[in-house]
């Protein structure tokens, strides 16, 4: 039970923080929809990661590091999250101010992270425990605990960065923001995977300060408004 809580609670806490601190709350139905779509993109992400590994991996340690970072999860997973923002969120009427981009960026990312976390804590840990002779209950607990302050904040806060720049693009029409909304999460994710523990925690710390700074900027902008309606420039 404790392992399950550690698996599910951290992503939900991060999600609730960004959703509930939004001055103009997003419809619950839309939040649930985008979260669920984050779940669904785990399947194509797994397929793309596998294809990337098969194509780029040549047996060397260096290629293994690259296929598990910049040439695999970093581009596949961030591109799929971005696609939900661009193909689904952008077209919805409730997406009517820059903060909405940040909120939905967090939501889709944590939908993805919640399902991915479950597979690591239970399916991956079970296989490793069986292959290596570890105690499954203990291993799954350690995996859940470790990911609660590493992979989970990576996905959630990376989603905040992606969503911030995506929202700025939608309401300014500046394509530089669109590029940043995809490139920055890709780089954060890539370096996080490539560096490995414990060096990757510098990426987490950078994301914490960056996402909270960007979030604060939008919150300050919201304080000046009595209503959330803005006109999209795209």
C-alpha positions in Angstrom: 0.0 0.0 0.0 2.8 2.4 0.9 4.6 1.6 -2.4 1.3 2.3 -4.4 0.9 5.7 -2.6 4.5 6.7 -3.3 3.9 5.7 -6.9 0.7 7.7 -7.4 0.7 10.6 -4.9 3.8 12.6 -6.1 2.6 13.2 -9.6 -0.9 14.0 -8.4 0.5 16.5 -5.8 2.5 18.3 -8.5 -0.5 18.3 -10.8 -2.8 19.7 -8.1 -0.3 22.5 -7.3 -0.4 23.9 -10.8 -4.1 23.3 -11.4 -5.3 24.8 -8.1 -3.0 27.8 -8.2 -4.4 28.9 -11.5 -6.6 31.9 -10.8 -9.0 31.0 -13.6 -9.5 27.2 -13.1 -9.6 24.9 -16.1 -12.7 22.7 -16.6 -12.3 19.4 -14.6 -13.5 17.4 -17.7 -10.7 18.9 -19.9 -8.1 18.4 -17.2 -9.1 14.7 -16.9 -9.2 14.3 -20.7 -5.6 15.7 -21.2 -4.3 13.7 -18.3 -5.8 10.5 -19.9 -4.3 11.4 -23.2 -1.0 11.6 -21.4 -1.6 8.0 -20.3 -2.3 6.9 -23.9 0.9 8.3 -25.4 2.9 5.9 -23.3 2.2 3.2 -25.9 3.6 5.0 -28.9 6.4 6.3 -26.8 7.4 2.8 -26.0 7.3 1.8 -29.6 9.3 4.8 -30.7 11.9 4.3 -28.0 12.3 0.7 -29.1 12.7 1.6 -32.7 15.3 4.3 -31.8 17.2 1.8 -29.8 17.2 -0.7 -32.6 18.3 1.8 -35.1 21.1 3.7 -33.2 22.4 1.2 -30.7 25.7 -0.4 -31.9 26.7 -2.2 -28.7 28.9 0.5 -27.3 28.4 2.2 -24.0 28.3 5.6 -25.6 25.5 4.6 -28.0 23.6 3.0 -25.1 23.8 6.3 -23.3 22.6 8.2 -26.4 19.7 5.8 -27.2 18.5 6.1 -23.6 18.6 9.9 -23.8 18.8 12.2 -26.7 18.2 9.6 -29.4 15.3 7.9 -27.6 13.1 9.0 -24.8 14.0 12.7 -24.9 12.7 13.3 -28.4 10.0 10.6 -28.6 8.3 11.4 -25.2 8.6 15.2 -25.4 7.4 15.3 -29.0 4.3 13.2 -28.1 3.4 15.5 -25.2 3.9 18.5 -27.5 1.6 16.9 -30.1 -1.2 16.8 -27.5 -0.8 20.5 -26.8 -0.6 21.4 -30.5 -3.3 19.1 -31.9 -5.8 19.0 -29.1 -5.4 21.7 -26.5 -4.7 24.5 -29.0 -8.1 24.0 -30.6 -10.2 24.0 -27.5 -12.2 27.1 -26.5 -11.1 26.9 -22.8 -7.5 27.4 -23.9 -7.8 31.2 -23.7 -4.8 32.6 -21.8 -1.0 31.7 -21.5 -1.4 30.1 -18.1 -3.6 27.5 -19.7 -0.7 26.3 -21.8 1.4 25.8 -18.6 -1.3 24.0 -16.8 -2.1 21.6 -19.7 1.6 21.1 -20.3 1.9 19.9 -16.7 -1.3 17.8 -16.9 -0.3 15.8 -20.1 3.2 15.3 -18.8 2.0 13.9 -15.5 -0.5 11.7 -17.1 2.4 10.2 -19.0 4.6 10.1 -15.9 1.9 8.4 -13.7 1.5 5.5 -16.1 5.2 5.2 -16.8 5.9 5.3 -13.0 3.5 2.4 -12.5 5.2 0.3 -15.1 8.6 0.9 -13.6 7.5 0.3 -10.0 5.6 -2.9 -10.7 6.4 -4.4 -14.1 10.1 -3.4 -14.5 10.9 -4.0 -10.8 9.2 -7.4 -10.9 11.3 -8.5 -13.9 14.5 -7.3 -12.4 13.7 -8.9 -9.1 13.1 -12.2 -10.9 16.2 -12.0 -13.0 18.6 -10.9 -10.3 17.1 -12.6 -7.3 16.0 -9.4 -5.4 13.1 -9.1 -3.1 10.3 -7.6 -5.3 8.5 -5.7 -2.5 11.7 -4.0 -1.4 12.9 -3.3 -4.9 9.6 -1.8 -6.0 9.5 0.4 -2.9 13.0 1.7 -3.6 12.1 2.4 -7.3 9.0 4.3 -6.3 10.9 6.3 -3.7 13.7 7.2 -6.1 11.4 8.2 -8.9 9.3 10.4 -6.6 12.1 13.0 -6.5 13.7 12.3 -9.9 11.7 11.1 -12.9 8.3 12.4 -11.7 9.4 16.1 -11.1 11.4 15.8 -14.4 8.2 15.1 -16.4 5.9 17.5 -14.5 8.3 20.5 -14.4 9.4 19.9 -18.0 5.7 20.0 -18.9 5.5 23.4 -17.1 8.4 24.8 -19.2 6.9 23.3 -22.4 3.4 24.7 -21.6 4.7 28.1 -20.7 6.4 28.7 -24.0 3.5 27.0 -25.9 1.1 29.4 -24.2 3.2 32.4 -25.1 3.3 31.2 -28.7 -0.4 30.8 -28.9 -1.1 34.4 -27.7 1.7 36.3 -29.3 2.2 34.4 -32.6 6.0 34.4 -32.0 7.3 31.2 -33.5 10.5 31.4 -31.4 8.3 30.5 -28.4 7.0 27.4 -30.3 10.6 26.3 -30.9 11.5 26.8 -27.3 8.5 24.9 -26.1 9.9 21.8 -27.8 13.7 22.3 -27.7 14.0 23.1 -24.0 12.1 20.1 -22.7 14.1 17.9 -25.1 17.4 19.2 -23.8 16.4 19.0 -20.2 15.1 15.4 -20.7 18.1 14.4 -22.8 20.7 15.7 -20.3 18.8 14.2 -17.4 18.9 10.7 -18.9 22.4 11.1 -20.3 24.1 12.3 -17.1 22.5 9.6 -14.8 22.4 9.6 -11.0 23.5 11.7 -9.2 24.6 14.3 -11.7 21.0 14.4 -13.2 19.7 16.0 -10.0 21.3 19.3 -11.3 18.7 19.1 -14.1 15.9 18.6 -11.6 17.1 21.6 -9.6 17.3 23.7 -12.7 13.8 22.7 -13.7 12.4 23.5 -10.2 13.7 27.1 -10.3 12.9 27.6 -14.0 9.3 26.3 -13.8 8.5 28.1 -10.6 9.9 31.3 -12.1 7.9 31.0 -15.3 4.8 30.1 -13.3 5.2 33.1 -11.1 5.5 35.4 -14.1 2.1 34.1 -15.4 0.5 34.4 -11.9 1.6 38.0 -11.7 0.1 38.6 -15.1 -3.2 37.0 -13.9 -3.4 39.3 -10.9 -3.8 42.2 -13.3 -6.8 40.6 -15.0 -10.5 40.3 -13.9 -11.2 37.7 -16.6 -9.0 35.3 -18.5 -10.1 35.8 -22.1 -7.3 36.7 -24.5 -7.2 36.6 -28.2 -5.0 33.9 -29.8 -2.6 35.3 -32.4 -2.3 32.1 -34.4 
